[in-house]
Amino acid sequence: MNRSLKKIWNVISSILVALVVILALLLVGARVVGLQVFTVLSGSMEPTYHTGSLIYVKEVDPYTIEVGKPITFMLNEDTVVTHRVVGIVPDEEDPTVIRFRTKGDANEAEDGGLVHYKNVIGTPIFSIPYLGYVAEYIQHPPGMYIAISAGAILLLLVFIPDIFADDKDKKQDKKKKSSRRNKGAHVAAHEAAAVDAATEGPASESLADEIRRKTDNLLTDEEVEDIRREVEAGRFDDAAADALRQELLRREAKRDMQEVPH
């Protein structure tokens, strides 16, 4: 994947991940802060709450609810309803027990029964249009399976390019390291050869030639031959070396004097 496509894909994947995170916060995160989430399934509260809206309900003390407030309550074990309070009816025998008369904003008549205060879940504090359709779809099969599959595919698509990029980078690093090692070996070989060439004399140089070279050709052939024999016989010790050094200095000084023009 070239850099331009990778940048485009990174932007797209970041947007998709952000949308998934936001959706998760809206559907699940609300419960963390004590809100309950419900989907509006009918138009009885139009235009306040549209069909398909997601409403967020906060638990409240039933005795603080006033006429005109919308409430969310349990109509029966399987049904949750959000309607507006149009009246409060205390119990004749026990005034601490209250019931609510309710009505949908879009309905002409009040609801047929009273809502017991213990059936009140809370009051809606805000809603998000159309998000309820999504919530209902992904909470039940097959939408649940599709959502899980889509999430898994999204994670793979986000991380797979990075995995391939890491493999490619590792291969390139290996090639670079191998190239550097080979280059270093060649340089070391050339340097070693240069050192050998500098320290060693010509390959075919004899001991006599070496003696002539090192004494700057100041000795006669007979003297060179005598020194060669001494070296080969192992009798050329430190004393002999010092004597030869003094003789070479004397001869070099004599040669310099001869070369001075008169």
PEFENCOR-V916873 format. One record per residue. N is the residue number from 1. RES is the residue in three letters. NEAR is the number of other C-alpha atoms within 8 Angstrom. D_LAST is the distance of its C-alpha to the last C-alpha in Angstrom with 2 decimals. Layout:
# PEFENCOR-V916873
n: [N & N]
res: [RES & RES]
near: [NEAR & NEAR]
d_last: [D_LAST & D_LAST]
This chain:
# PEFENCOR-V916873
n: [1 & 2 & 3 & 4 & 5 & 6 & 7 & 8 & 9 & 10 & 11 & 12 & 13 & 14 & 15 & 16 & 17 & 18 & 19 & 20 & 21 & 22 & 23 & 24 & 25 & 26 & 27 & 28 & 29 & 30 & 31 & 32 & 33 & 34 & 35 & 36 & 37 & 38 & 39 & 40 & 41 & 42 & 43 & 44 & 45 & 46 & 47 & 48 & 49 & 50 & 51 & 52 & 53 & 54 & 55 & 56 & 57 & 58 & 59 & 60 & 61 & 62 & 63 & 64 & 65 & 66 & 67 & 68 & 69 & 70 & 71 & 72 & 73 & 74 & 75 & 76 & 77 & 78 & 79 & 80 & 81 & 82 & 83 & 84 & 85 & 86 & 87 & 88 & 89 & 90 & 91 & 92 & 93 & 94 & 95 & 96 & 97 & 98 & 99 & 100 & 101 & 102 & 103 & 104 & 105 & 106 & 107 & 108 & 109 & 110 & 111 & 112 & 113 & 114 & 115 & 116 & 117 & 118 & 119 & 120 & 121 & 122 & 123 & 124 & 125 & 126 & 127 & 128 & 129 & 130 & 131 & 132 & 133 & 134 & 135 & 136 & 137 & 138 & 139 & 140 & 141 & 142 & 143 & 144 & 145 & 146 & 147 & 148 & 149 & 150 & 151 & 152 & 153 & 154 & 155 & 156 & 157 & 158 & 159 & 160 & 161 & 162 & 163 & 164 & 165 & 166 & 167 & 168 & 169 & 170 & 171 & 172 & 173 & 174 & 175 & 176 & 177 & 178 & 179 & 180 & 181 & 182 & 183 & 184 & 185 & 186 & 187 & 188 & 189 & 190 & 191 & 192 & 193 & 194 & 195 & 196 & 197 & 198 & 199 & 200 & 201 & 202 & 203 & 204 & 205 & 206 & 207 & 208 & 209 & 210 & 211 & 212 & 213 & 214 & 215 & 216 & 217 & 218 & 219 & 220 & 221 & 222 & 223 & 224 & 225 & 226 & 227 & 228 & 229 & 230 & 231 & 232 & 233 & 234 & 235 & 236 & 237 & 238 & 239 & 240 & 241 & 242 & 243 & 244 & 245 & 246 & 247 & 248 & 249 & 250 & 251 & 252 & 253 & 254 & 255 & 256 & 257 & 258 & 259 & 260 & 261 & 262]
res: [MET & ASN & ARG & SER & LEU & LYS & LYS & ILE & TRP & ASN & VAL & ILE & SER & SER & ILE & LEU & VAL & ALA & LEU & VAL & VAL & ILE & LEU & ALA & LEU & LEU & LEU & VAL & GLY & ALA & ARG & VAL & VAL & GLY & LEU & GLN & VAL & PHE & THR & VAL & LEU & SER & GLY & SER & MET & GLU & PRO & THR & TYR & HIS & THR & GLY & SER & LEU & ILE & TYR & VAL & LYS & GLU & VAL & ASP & PRO & TYR & THR & ILE & GLU & VAL & GLY & LYS & PRO & ILE & THR & PHE & MET & LEU & ASN & GLU & ASP & THR & VAL & VAL & THR & HIS & ARG & VAL & VAL & GLY & ILE & VAL & PRO & ASP & GLU & GLU & ASP & PRO & THR & VAL & ILE & ARG & PHE & ARG & THR & LYS & GLY & ASP & ALA & ASN & GLU & ALA & GLU & ASP & GLY & GLY & LEU & VAL & HIS & TYR & LYS & ASN & VAL & ILE & GLY & THR & PRO & ILE & PHE & SER & ILE & PRO & TYR & LEU & GLY & TYR & VAL & ALA & GLU & TYR & ILE & GLN & HIS & PRO & PRO & GLY & MET & TYR & ILE & ALA & ILE & SER & ALA & GLY & ALA & ILE & LEU & LEU & LEU & LEU & VAL & PHE & ILE & PRO & ASP & ILE & PHE & ALA & ASP & ASP & LYS & ASP & LYS & LYS & GLN & ASP & LYS & LYS & LYS & LYS & SER & SER & ARG & ARG & ASN & LYS & GLY & ALA & HIS & VAL & ALA & ALA & HIS & GLU & ALA & ALA & ALA & VAL & ASP & ALA & ALA & THR & GLU & GLY & PRO & ALA & SER & GLU & SER & LEU & ALA & ASP & GLU & ILE & ARG & ARG & LYS & THR & ASP & ASN & LEU & LEU & THR & ASP & GLU & GLU & VAL & GLU & ASP & ILE & ARG & ARG & GLU & VAL & GLU & ALA & GLY & ARG & PHE & ASP & ASP & ALA & ALA & ALA & ASP & ALA & LEU & ARG & GLN & GLU & LEU & LEU & ARG & ARG & GLU & ALA & LYS & ARG & ASP & MET & GLN & GLU & VAL & PRO & HIS]
near: [5 & 5 & 6 & 6 & 8 & 10 & 8 & 8 & 8 & 9 & 8 & 8 & 11 & 8 & 8 & 9 & 9 & 8 & 8 & 8 & 8 & 8 & 8 & 9 & 9 & 8 & 10 & 8 & 9 & 13 & 10 & 7 & 6 & 8 & 11 & 9 & 11 & 9 & 12 & 13 & 6 & 8 & 11 & 9 & 14 & 10 & 8 & 6 & 12 & 13 & 11 & 13 & 15 & 15 & 14 & 13 & 15 & 12 & 9 & 9 & 7 & 9 & 4 & 6 & 8 & 7 & 9 & 7 & 9 & 10 & 13 & 14 & 12 & 12 & 10 & 6 & 5 & 6 & 7 & 9 & 8 & 10 & 13 & 13 & 15 & 10 & 8 & 11 & 8 & 10 & 10 & 5 & 4 & 7 & 8 & 6 & 9 & 11 & 12 & 13 & 14 & 13 & 12 & 13 & 12 & 9 & 9 & 6 & 5 & 9 & 9 & 4 & 5 & 9 & 12 & 10 & 10 & 5 & 9 & 12 & 12 & 13 & 12 & 12 & 8 & 7 & 10 & 9 & 11 & 11 & 10 & 14 & 10 & 8 & 11 & 9 & 11 & 13 & 8 & 8 & 8 & 8 & 10 & 11 & 9 & 9 & 9 & 8 & 8 & 8 & 8 & 8 & 8 & 11 & 8 & 8 & 9 & 10 & 8 & 8 & 10 & 8 & 8 & 8 & 8 & 8 & 8 & 8 & 8 & 8 & 8 & 8 & 8 & 8 & 8 & 8 & 8 & 8 & 8 & 8 & 8 & 8 & 8 & 8 & 8 & 8 & 8 & 8 & 8 & 8 & 8 & 8 & 8 & 8 & 8 & 8 & 8 & 7 & 6 & 7 & 8 & 5 & 5 & 4 & 8 & 6 & 7 & 9 & 8 & 10 & 10 & 12 & 8 & 7 & 9 & 6 & 8 & 9 & 9 & 7 & 6 & 6 & 8 & 12 & 9 & 8 & 9 & 11 & 8 & 10 & 9 & 7 & 7 & 7 & 7 & 11 & 7 & 6 & 7 & 8 & 9 & 8 & 8 & 8 & 8 & 8 & 8 & 11 & 8 & 8 & 9 & 9 & 8 & 8 & 8 & 8 & 7 & 7 & 6 & 6 & 4 & 2]
d_last: [85.21 & 82.79 & 82.06 & 84.45 & 87.39 & 86.58 & 86.65 & 89.98 & 91.44 & 90.31 & 92.12 & 95.27 & 95.35 & 94.82 & 97.78 & 99.96 & 99.12 & 99.83 & 103.20 & 104.12 & 103.22 & 105.25 & 108.21 & 108.05 & 108.02 & 110.97 & 113.01 & 112.05 & 110.20 & 113.28 & 115.14 & 112.50 & 113.45 & 117.15 & 118.11 & 120.18 & 119.54 & 122.30 & 122.59 & 125.18 & 127.20 & 129.84 & 130.22 & 132.78 & 130.38 & 129.13 & 127.46 & 126.26 & 125.01 & 124.52 & 125.17 & 122.02 & 120.63 & 119.19 & 120.75 & 119.40 & 122.17 & 121.97 & 124.49 & 126.72 & 129.69 & 132.76 & 134.53 & 131.87 & 132.44 & 134.19 & 136.16 & 133.89 & 131.06 & 130.07 & 130.19 & 129.18 & 131.77 & 133.00 & 135.91 & 136.37 & 134.29 & 132.39 & 132.33 & 130.38 & 131.45 & 130.06 & 132.76 & 133.48 & 135.83 & 138.91 & 140.99 & 141.05 & 144.18 & 144.76 & 146.81 & 150.44 & 150.72 & 147.19 & 145.50 & 142.13 & 142.16 & 141.21 & 141.04 & 139.42 & 140.86 & 138.12 & 137.70 & 135.03 & 133.83 & 134.62 & 137.95 & 141.23 & 142.97 & 142.02 & 141.21 & 144.30 & 143.62 & 142.35 & 138.99 & 139.25 & 136.64 & 135.39 & 134.49 & 132.14 & 128.47 & 127.04 & 126.27 & 123.70 & 120.82 & 118.98 & 118.82 & 116.39 & 117.94 & 117.75 & 115.68 & 118.87 & 118.94 & 115.55 & 116.64 & 119.86 & 118.14 & 115.46 & 117.90 & 120.05 & 119.42 & 118.05 & 116.08 & 114.96 & 113.44 & 111.78 & 110.26 & 108.90 & 107.45 & 105.91 & 104.30 & 102.83 & 101.49 & 99.98 & 98.15 & 96.81 & 95.67 & 93.94 & 92.00 & 91.43 & 88.68 & 86.79 & 87.21 & 85.80 & 82.99 & 82.11 & 82.03 & 79.81 & 77.45 & 77.30 & 76.42 & 73.68 & 72.30 & 72.29 & 70.40 & 67.82 & 67.36 & 67.07 & 64.52 & 62.47 & 62.65 & 61.56 & 58.70 & 57.64 & 57.80 & 55.61 & 53.02 & 53.04 & 52.65 & 49.65 & 48.02 & 48.68 & 47.19 & 44.06 & 43.71 & 44.25 & 41.68 & 39.09 & 39.86 & 40.44 & 37.98 & 38.79 & 42.36 & 41.55 & 38.55 & 39.00 & 38.23 & 35.35 & 33.84 & 34.42 & 32.59 & 29.54 & 29.65 & 30.07 & 27.30 & 24.83 & 24.74 & 22.96 & 25.82 & 26.71 & 29.99 & 31.73 & 30.77 & 31.90 & 35.14 & 35.71 & 35.37 & 37.62 & 40.28 & 40.04 & 40.56 & 43.46 & 45.03 & 44.84 & 42.98 & 39.83 & 40.77 & 39.08 & 37.69 & 36.03 & 34.61 & 33.13 & 31.58 & 30.07 & 28.74 & 26.99 & 25.52 & 24.25 & 22.61 & 20.86 & 19.65 & 18.56 & 16.46 & 14.89 & 14.24 & 12.65 & 10.15 & 9.42 & 9.12 & 6.55 & 3.82 & 0.00]
